[in-house]
């Protein structure tokens, strides 16, 4: 099944948790957050934006458990819909 692109979404309108190659969480490229800090930050962003969806982008090198942990934190923050952001597969 093909994934749907987020072409019609502005990046600044999305709540995106990035899990880097070391398993660290961030909402902004240069700021890493603990699990608790991430929970609080996501709650604040959801309240400001009046939305209930968020996305997780994970580095290919990380253990899948960190992606699952990000999804759990998002759900604990009140996110109703969690999506995954992936890079397109290379052409073969």
Secondary structure, 3 states (H helix, E strand, C coil): CCCCCCCCCCHHHCCEEEECCCCCEEEECCEEECHHHHHHHHHHHHHHHCCCEEEEEECCCCCHHHHHHHHHHHHHCCCCEEEEECCCCCCC
